[in-house]
Amino acid sequence: MELNTQKKVAAGLSITSNAVIILLKIVAGILSGSISIISEAIHSFSDFLASVLTFFAVSHSSEPADKEHPFGHGKYEDMSGFIEGGLIILAGLYIIYESVKKLIWGYNLEFNSMLGIYVMAFAVIANFIVSSYLFYVAKKADSVSLYADAEHLRTDIFSSLGVLIGLILIKITGIVILDPIIAIIVAIIIIKAGYSISKETLNNLLDGSLPEEDMKKIESILDNNISIKGYKDLKTRKVGQCKDIEITIFFEPNLTIAQCHKICDEIEEEIAKSFTNITIIIHPEPENIEKKDNKITLSC
């Protein structure tokens, strides 16, 4: 299956599974009278919105560059991931809000909780299967939005599992305070995941540099190349699944354009071996530099 098609299938599967799970949680929450299950249905609704965003993002990010977007549409994925991170955080905060209300004012679960237990167990299993597939496709396609959607579904696993454990313990012990306490612990995990996603995608939206590990790989390749006389202005960024690199490289003044071009091609090929979906722009300049303390600086 073509990679872009596989991404769309994964996003579509996420939308379908979320819609089914939301419906089941709403029905179970209403029939059982469980506030926890209804709150979890609202959390799953944020998953559904995130899945729709992901489908929109992967559908547009794979479109080729055009006149209005000469650098492509990769930022659709970063934008989607950032919004999803925010939705995850809001869902976590809402769960904490509902749990604190229960702790302060208390509540009684005067219902047969077995329906809720069955629905929560189904939600945990279904989300585990779908999120695992999304993680697989996201890693294969280096898709930020699919990864964010998979992470979103994984937080739903934790929250559903927390509610499930709470319902089982309440049924066994009759101690209803266990429900909100477990929910708060789960919410903290959810918020942490949302913050991590938002931080990474915001860095991409603001054209932040590639991770330090990637920068060191590029610098090592340049430092070990004996055909060049130095470099400056190494700039990197990540746009969706694509990585952009720009470098100014110094050459011997007596080299021809063809010779410089050949060396640039060799450097691009070597860097491309360490990365996927990469675009490299090299600006060659004649050597006119001073070396101070083993550092290369440009003389103006």
C-alpha positions in Angstrom: 0.0 0.0 0.0 1.3 3.5 -0.9 2.5 5.4 2.2 0.2 8.4 1.8 -2.7 6.0 1.3 -1.7 4.1 4.4 -1.6 7.3 6.4 -5.2 8.2 5.3 -6.4 4.7 6.1 -4.9 5.0 9.6 -6.5 8.4 10.2 -9.8 7.1 8.9 -9.6 4.1 11.2 -9.0 6.4 14.1 -12.1 8.4 13.3 -14.3 5.3 13.0 -13.1 3.7 16.2 -13.5 7.0 18.2 -17.0 7.5 16.9 -18.0 3.9 18.0 -16.4 4.3 21.4 -18.0 7.7 22.1 -21.5 6.2 21.3 -20.9 3.2 23.6 -19.7 5.4 26.5 -22.6 7.8 26.2 -25.1 5.0 26.2 -23.4 3.3 29.1 -23.1 6.5 31.1 -26.8 7.4 30.7 -28.0 3.9 31.4 -25.8 3.4 34.4 -25.9 6.9 35.7 -22.0 7.0 36.0 -20.5 10.5 36.0 -17.1 8.9 35.4 -18.2 7.2 32.2 -19.9 10.3 30.9 -16.7 12.4 31.6 -14.8 9.7 29.8 -17.1 10.0 26.8 -16.3 13.8 26.7 -12.6 12.9 26.8 -13.2 10.5 23.9 -15.0 13.3 22.0 -11.7 15.3 22.1 -10.0 12.2 20.6 -12.6 12.2 17.8 -11.9 15.9 17.0 -8.2 15.1 17.1 -8.7 12.2 14.6 -10.7 14.5 12.3 -7.8 17.0 12.4 -5.3 14.3 11.7 -7.2 13.1 8.7 -7.4 16.7 7.4 -3.7 17.1 8.1 -2.4 13.9 6.4 -4.7 14.6 3.4 -3.2 18.0 2.8 0.4 17.6 4.0 1.0 15.1 1.2 0.0 17.5 -1.5 2.9 18.7 -3.7 4.2 22.3 -3.5 2.3 24.8 -5.6 2.3 28.5 -6.4 0.7 29.5 -3.1 2.8 27.1 -1.0 6.2 26.8 -2.8 7.7 25.0 0.2 4.9 22.3 0.4 2.2 21.7 2.9 4.1 19.9 5.6 3.1 22.4 8.3 -0.5 21.1 8.2 0.8 18.1 10.3 2.6 20.3 12.8 -0.5 22.6 13.2 -2.7 19.5 13.7 -0.3 18.0 16.2 -0.2 21.3 18.2 -4.0 21.5 18.3 -4.2 17.9 19.4 -1.7 18.5 22.2 -3.9 21.3 23.4 -7.0 19.0 23.3 -5.2 16.4 25.3 -4.3 19.0 28.0 -7.9 20.3 28.1 -9.3 16.8 28.4 -6.9 16.1 31.3 -7.9 19.4 33.1 -11.5 18.5 32.6 -11.1 15.1 34.3 -9.3 16.8 37.2 -12.1 19.3 37.5 -14.8 16.6 37.6 -12.7 14.5 40.0 -12.2 17.4 42.4 -15.9 18.1 42.4 -16.6 14.5 43.4 -14.0 14.7 46.2 -15.5 17.9 47.6 -19.2 17.2 47.3 -19.1 13.4 47.1 -21.5 11.2 45.1 -23.1 7.9 45.2 -23.0 5.2 42.6 -26.4 3.7 42.9 -26.4 1.5 39.8 -25.2 -1.8 38.4 -21.6 -0.9 37.3 -21.2 -4.0 35.1 -22.3 -2.3 31.9 -19.7 0.4 32.5 -17.0 -2.2 33.2 -17.7 -4.0 29.9 -17.7 -0.7 27.9 -14.5 0.5 29.5 -12.8 -2.8 28.9 -13.8 -2.7 25.2 -12.6 0.9 24.9 -9.2 -0.1 26.4 -8.7 -3.0 24.0 -10.0 -1.2 20.9 -7.8 1.9 21.5 -4.8 -0.2 22.2 -5.1 -1.9 18.8 -5.9 1.3 16.9 -3.1 3.4 18.6 -0.6 0.6 18.0 -1.4 0.7 14.3 -1.2 4.5 14.3 2.2 4.5 16.0 3.4 1.9 13.4 2.3 4.1 10.4 3.5 7.3 12.1 7.0 5.9 12.6 7.1 4.5 9.1 5.9 7.8 7.5 7.6 10.1 10.0 4.1 11.7 10.5 3.8 14.2 13.4 0.0 14.4 13.2 -0.4 10.6 13.2 2.0 10.3 16.1 0.0 13.0 18.0 -3.2 11.1 17.2 -1.7 7.8 18.4 -0.5 9.5 21.6 -4.0 11.0 22.1 -5.5 7.5 21.8 -2.9 6.1 24.2 -4.0 8.7 26.8 -7.5 7.5 26.3 -6.3 4.0 27.1 -4.9 5.2 30.4 -8.0 7.2 31.3 -10.4 4.4 30.3 -8.2 2.0 32.2 -8.4 4.3 35.2 -12.1 4.5 35.1 -12.3 0.7 34.6 -10.1 0.0 37.6 -12.1 2.5 39.7 -15.4 0.8 38.7 -14.1 -2.6 39.6 -12.7 -1.5 42.9 -15.9 0.3 43.8 -17.9 -2.7 43.0 -15.7 -4.9 45.2 -15.1 -2.5 48.1 -17.9 0.0 47.9 -15.3 2.8 48.5 -16.4 5.4 45.9 -13.6 7.9 46.7 -11.2 5.6 44.7 -12.8 6.7 41.5 -11.8 10.4 41.5 -8.4 9.7 43.0 -7.5 7.3 40.2 -8.9 9.7 37.6 -6.7 12.5 38.9 -3.6 10.3 38.6 -4.6 9.4 35.0 -5.3 13.1 34.2 -1.7 14.1 35.2 -0.3 11.5 32.8 -2.6 12.8 30.1 -1.6 16.4 30.6 2.1 15.5 30.5 1.6 13.7 27.1 -0.3 16.7 25.8 2.4 19.1 26.9 5.1 17.0 25.2 3.3 16.9 21.9 2.5 20.7 21.9 6.1 21.6 22.8 7.5 19.5 19.9 5.0 20.7 17.3 5.3 24.3 18.4 9.0 24.1 17.9 8.4 22.9 14.3 5.8 25.6 13.6 8.4 28.2 14.8 11.1 26.7 12.6 13.1 25.4 15.5 16.3 23.5 14.8 16.5 19.7 14.5 17.3 17.8 17.7 20.9 18.2 19.0 21.6 14.6 18.1 20.8 15.3 14.4 22.8 18.5 14.5 25.9 16.7 15.7 25.5 14.1 12.9 25.5 16.9 10.3 28.4 18.8 11.9 30.4 15.5 12.1 30.0 14.9 8.4 31.1 18.5 7.6 34.0 18.5 10.0 35.4 15.2 8.6 35.2 16.3 4.9 38.7 17.3 3.8 37.5 18.8 0.5 36.1 21.9 2.2 37.7 24.7 4.1 35.0 25.3 6.7 31.4 26.2 6.9 29.0 28.7 8.6 25.3 29.4 9.0 24.2 25.9 9.5 20.4 26.1 9.7 17.9 23.3 10.1 14.2 22.9 10.6 11.4 20.3 10.4 8.2 20.8 8.4 5.8 17.9 8.9 7.8 14.8 7.9 10.4 16.8 5.9 13.7 18.1 7.2 15.3 21.2 5.7 19.0 22.0 5.9 20.9 25.1 4.7 24.7 25.5 4.9 27.3 27.9 3.7 30.5 26.1 2.8 33.9 27.5 2.0 36.1 26.2 -0.8 39.5 26.8 -2.2 39.3 30.0 -4.4 40.9 28.2 -7.4 38.3 25.4 -7.6 35.9 25.5 -10.6 32.1 25.7 -10.2 31.9 22.1 -11.5 34.3 20.9 -8.8 32.5 22.7 -6.0 29.2 21.3 -7.3 30.6 17.8 -7.3 31.8 18.2 -3.7 28.3 19.6 -2.7 26.6 16.6 -4.2 28.9 14.2 -2.3 28.1 16.1 1.0 24.3 16.0 0.3 24.4 12.2 -0.4 26.4 11.6 2.8 23.9 13.6 4.9 20.9 12.0 3.2 22.2 8.6 4.3 21.5 9.6 7.9 18.0 11.1 7.3 14.8 10.5 5.4 12.7 13.1 3.6 15.4 15.7 3.6 16.1 18.8 1.5 19.6 20.3 1.5 20.6 23.7 0.2 24.3 24.5 0.1 25.7 28.0 -0.6 29.4 27.7 -1.7 31.8 30.6 -1.0 35.5 31.0 -1.8 37.8 30.6 1.1 38.4 34.0 2.8 38.6 33.0 6.5 40.6 33.3 9.6 41.2 30.5 12.1 41.1 31.6 15.7 41.3 29.0 18.5 40.6 26.3 16.0 37.3 28.0 15.1 36.6 29.1 11.6 35.4 32.7 11.2 34.6 34.7 8.2 36.7 37.8 7.4 34.7 40.7 6.0 
